[in-house]
């Protein structure tokens, strides 16, 4: 009998690997539609920040590209003063993890790793455009991921109960 067939023999767990291979600025855009007039009026900024992340496999060996899109729109006097969009991306090696952990790694941990770089790019662009410094607050991607899971779970529960009720 081989070791793997003996009762009580430990089964070998798959090796888990996780590493950041590369991070890079994938796309950047800055629009200042009211320049230079925006600098001559009263500055009353109202800022809207939008986040989005996307993960896609690059191969079947565990390489993924994770892209974090950060869009900042600031209005003053009801008109757009500037709009900044930054796509910060990274190539991550992630293999051997259960599906639940893989989802968390790609949708929460990787964006958390990328966010400081995207945040810095936004700060630099806004300052170079002549506006007051824009310092974005840290983001809790773990909480956002948990919220997304809860919404998906609630949506699936609603979908499952609706067809059952309609069939009666």
Secondary structure, DSSP 8 states (H G I E B T S, - for coil): --GGGSTT--------EEEEEEEEEEEEEEE-TTTTGGGTS---EEEEEEEEEEEEESSSSSEEEEEEEEEEEEEETTEEEEEEEEEEEEEEEEES--HHHHHHIIIIIHHHHHHHHHHHHHHHHHHHTT----------HHHHHHHHHHHHHHHHHHHHHHHHHHT-
